[in-house]
Amino acid sequence: MTFAKASAFVCSALLAFTLTGCNNGNTKPDTASAPVAYTGPAVTIASSVPFTKDSEASDAVRKECTLDTRLPEFIEESAKSQGVKVVRGTAVPHGKGRVLVMEITNVRGVAGGAWSGPKSVTIDGKLYDSGRLIGSFTARRMSGGGAFGGYKSTCAILGRCVEALGNDVAQFLAKPTMNAKIGDI
């Protein structure tokens, strides 16, 4: 391979990576290749997902980015394509029916958009069925901002990560397993 061909290949690969956003570039499930399979009960999730006290989320990110309320919205939206009905309300682990309890365990996202480095959001979740633990996961999504990331705010970049996490969690709800590692883990 000549130097010119190798350089062109590297540039193409870097451009493709830059354009993707949250690594896979696909925050919507591929419904064309996988039919809706889930036929189980509805899943209750909290309307707001708490941050753990050691999540490293700054006060500005907690107040301005609304990750805690956007995550349940994205899960509910993505779950429809998985055939999973999600109900937002109070998520009590030992309540009746299926309940997903989650926490935002880590947020990497200093102010400055893509200019201040990559951003990521990590969450943990446990799925209960009438008080019995039937699934658990740790999920993380990272982004450098995608194409022209420098022109996106930190909240916009973290929002893309949370949207991708919403899709990941929706797929988990359709086929829960114990100790699942989801997303960019």
N, C-alpha and C positions, 0 to 999 in steps of 0.2 A: 504494500500500500504506500502510495506516495505521501509526502508531507501534506500536500494540498488536500488530498482526499481525507487524510486523517483529521486535519483541521476542520474541514467541512463537517465530518461526522461528529466531532466533539461539539462544534457550534450548534448543530441540529439537536443533539442530545440535551445541551444546556437550555436551548430555547424551549424544547418540549417540557423539561422539568420546570422552568420558570412559569410557563403558561398554566400549569396544573393547579396551583393554589394549595390545597391541603393534600399534597403528595399524590393521591390517586386521581384527583381532578374530577371525580364522579361522586357527587353527594346524593344522587338519586339511585335507587336500586335498578338493576337491570331486569325489568319485568318481562321483556320479550323472551328471555331464555328460561325464566323460572316462573311457573304458574303459582298462583296464590295457594299455599298449602295449609296454613294455620286455620283451624276451625275451633279452637279452644275458647275459654271464657275471656271476657274483657279484663284488661289490666288497669289497675288504679295506680296513678303516679301523682306525686305532689305537684302543685301548681308552681312551686318555687323550690329549686334544689339548693340546699345549704352549702356554703363553703366551709371546709374544715378550718379550724383556727390556724393550722400550719400550712395552708394552701399557697402561701406567698402571693396571693392576689392583693394588689395594692388597693387602697381605699378608693382611688379614682376608678379602677377597673370594676370594683364591686358596685359602685354607684352609677357609673356612666354606661357601662357595656351591657347591663341587664342579662348577663349570661345565665343567671339563675332562673329566670322566667322564660328565656328563649329556648333553652334546652328542652323543657317539657313540650313546648309548642312544636319544635322540630321533630321530636319523637312521635307525637300524636299524628302529625302530618305524614311522616314516612311510614308509620305503622299501617296506615290504610292500604298501601300497596302490598303489604305483607299479609293482609287479611286479619290483622290484629286490631281490635277495638281498644282504644286507650281512653280512659276517663281521668281527667285531672281533678284532684281534690285533696283529701288528706290521706297520706300513705302511712298506714299503721301496719307494721310488720306482722302482727298477730291478729289482724282483722280477718274478716270473711272474704273468700275469693282470692284472686291473684293480685298481689301488691308488689310494686317495684319500689325499693327504697334506694336512693342514690345520694352521693355527696360529690362535690367538686373538690378534689384533693390537691390539685396543683394547677397553677396558672403562671405561665411564663409570658410576660407581655408588658415590657416597659414602654412608656410613651415614646412616640417618634415614628410610629408606623413601621414600615419595612426597613427604614433607615437605621432603626435601633436593634436589628437582629430578628431572628425567627421567633415566632410565637407558638405556644402550645397550651392545650387544655387537657387535663387528665381527670377522669371520673371513676368512681367505684360504684358498683350496684349489686344489690341482692334481690332476687325474685322469690317471693313467698307464695305458697298456695295454701290458704286457710291456716297460716302460721307455720307451715312446714317449708324449710328452705329447699328450693328446687333448682336454683341457678345462681351464679355469681360471676362478676366480670370486673376487669380493670380495662379501661379504654383510654386511648390518647390519640389526639390528632395534632399535627404540627403544620405550620404554614410560614412561608417567607413572604407571603403577600401575593404571589402569582405575578402575572405580567403587569408592569407598571406599579408594583407593590408599594413603591415609595410614595405614591399619591393616595394610598388608602390609610385610614386611621388605624390605630391599634385595636379599637373596638370592632372595626370592620373585619380585620384579619382574624381576631379571636371569634367573631361571629361566624366566619366561614368554617372555622374548626368545630364550633358547637353544632353547626348545621350538619357537618359530616358525622359527628358523634351521634346526632339524632337518628341518622340513617343506620349507623352501626348498631345502636341499641334496638331499633325497630327490628332489624334482622335477628338479633339475639332473642328478642321476645318471641319470635316465631319458632325458634329452635334453641331453647335455653340449655346451657350446660354449666357444670360447676367449674369455677376458676378459669373462665374464658379470658383470653388476651385478645383485645379487639383494637382495630385501627393500626396505628403506627407503633405498636409495641412488639 
